Amino acid sequence: MNKSEEVINKEEELRLAMLNSDLSKLDELIDDNLIFTLPMGDVATKKMDLAAHRSGIQNLTELSCIKREVRVFSDFVIVACKMLLEGTYSNQKIDGEYAYTRIWSQVDGGWKVVGGQVAKISS
């Protein structure tokens, strides 16, 4: 399996972990030094992301990839994905199409998200 296929498989594992708030899987797939920019410009860390799932602040009911682009570099892989998203965050409804960009790197022998961003692109 090449790097692109490996990371696409990890993307699916991450999608399911986010949808199910699977803290163990999220912990495995997200690097401890994650830097992730949220739609309003705030920066989230791994600790913040796990806390949102743990507390129920974030509750996703739909998370599906509509279109994906993958670029492989020697030390990392970048994935850009247009996603359909539905759910709540802090009791506020979230829905629509979002653009996710994630940077994956091999850390301790496995692929982990080390950085990225998400932006809402339509309702």
C-alpha positions as CSV (number, residue, x, y, z in Angstrom):
1,M,0.0,0.0,0.0
2,N,1.4,3.4,-0.9
3,K,1.4,6.5,1.3
4,S,-1.7,8.0,-0.3
5,E,-3.7,4.8,0.3
6,E,-2.5,4.5,3.9
7,V,-3.5,8.1,4.7
8,I,-6.9,7.7,3.0
9,N,-7.5,4.7,5.2
10,K,-6.5,6.8,8.2
11,E,-8.8,9.6,7.1
12,E,-11.7,7.1,7.2
13,E,-10.7,5.9,10.6
14,L,-10.6,9.6,11.8
15,R,-14.0,10.3,10.2
16,L,-15.6,7.4,12.1
17,A,-13.8,8.3,15.3
18,M,-15.1,11.9,15.0
19,L,-18.6,10.8,14.3
20,N,-18.6,8.3,17.2
21,S,-16.5,10.5,19.6
22,D,-14.2,7.5,19.9
23,L,-11.6,9.0,22.3
24,S,-9.2,6.1,22.1
25,K,-9.0,6.2,18.3
26,L,-8.8,10.0,18.2
27,D,-6.0,9.9,20.7
28,E,-4.2,7.4,18.4
29,L,-4.7,9.4,15.2
30,I,-4.0,12.9,16.5
31,D,-0.5,14.0,17.3
32,D,0.2,15.5,20.8
33,N,1.5,18.7,19.1
34,L,-1.5,19.2,16.8
35,I,-2.2,22.8,15.6
36,F,-5.6,23.1,13.9
37,T,-7.3,26.3,12.9
38,L,-11.1,26.4,13.4
39,P,-13.6,28.3,11.2
40,M,-13.5,31.5,13.4
41,G,-9.7,31.6,13.4
42,D,-9.2,30.0,16.9
43,V,-6.5,27.4,17.1
44,A,-7.4,24.0,18.6
45,T,-5.0,21.5,20.2
46,K,-5.3,17.8,20.6
47,K,-6.3,18.3,24.3
48,M,-9.1,20.7,23.3
49,D,-10.4,18.4,20.6
50,L,-10.5,15.4,22.9
51,A,-12.2,17.4,25.6
52,A,-14.9,18.6,23.2
53,H,-15.7,14.9,22.4
54,R,-15.4,13.7,25.9
55,S,-17.7,16.4,27.3
56,G,-20.3,16.1,24.5
57,I,-19.8,19.7,23.5
58,Q,-19.2,18.4,20.0
59,N,-21.8,15.9,18.7
60,L,-21.7,15.0,15.0
61,T,-24.6,13.2,13.3
62,E,-23.3,13.4,9.8
63,L,-19.7,13.6,8.5
64,S,-19.1,12.5,4.9
65,C,-16.5,13.3,2.4
66,I,-17.9,14.7,-0.9
67,K,-14.6,15.3,-2.7
68,R,-11.0,14.6,-1.7
69,E,-7.5,15.6,-3.0
70,V,-4.3,14.1,-1.7
71,R,-0.8,15.3,-2.2
72,V,2.2,13.1,-1.1
73,F,5.5,14.7,0.0
74,S,8.6,13.0,1.3
75,D,7.9,13.6,5.0
76,F,4.1,14.2,5.0
77,V,0.8,13.9,3.2
78,I,-1.8,16.7,2.8
79,V,-5.4,15.9,2.4
80,A,-8.0,18.5,1.3
81,C,-11.6,17.3,1.7
82,K,-15.0,18.9,1.1
83,M,-17.2,17.4,3.8
84,L,-20.9,17.4,4.6
85,L,-21.3,18.1,8.3
86,E,-24.2,18.1,10.6
87,G,-24.4,18.1,14.4
88,T,-24.0,20.5,17.3
89,Y,-21.1,22.3,19.0
90,S,-21.9,24.0,22.4
91,N,-25.6,23.5,21.7
92,Q,-25.3,25.5,18.4
93,K,-26.4,23.7,15.3
94,I,-23.6,23.1,12.7
95,D,-24.4,22.0,9.2
96,G,-23.4,22.5,5.7
97,E,-20.3,21.9,3.5
98,Y,-16.9,22.4,5.1
99,A,-13.5,22.4,3.7
100,Y,-11.0,20.4,5.7
101,T,-7.2,20.4,5.2
102,R,-5.2,18.0,7.2
103,I,-1.5,17.4,7.4
104,W,-0.5,13.8,8.2
105,S,3.0,12.8,9.2
106,Q,4.5,9.5,10.3
107,V,5.1,9.8,14.1
108,D,6.3,6.9,16.2
109,G,5.7,4.5,13.3
110,G,2.1,5.5,12.5
111,W,0.3,8.2,10.6
112,K,-1.0,11.1,12.7
113,V,-2.7,14.4,12.0
114,V,-0.1,17.1,13.0
115,G,-1.9,20.2,11.6
116,G,-4.8,21.5,9.6
117,Q,-7.8,23.8,9.2
118,V,-11.5,23.7,8.7
119,A,-13.7,26.4,7.0
120,K,-17.4,26.6,6.3
121,I,-18.0,26.9,2.6
122,S,-21.9,26.7,2.4
123,S,-25.0,26.2,4.4
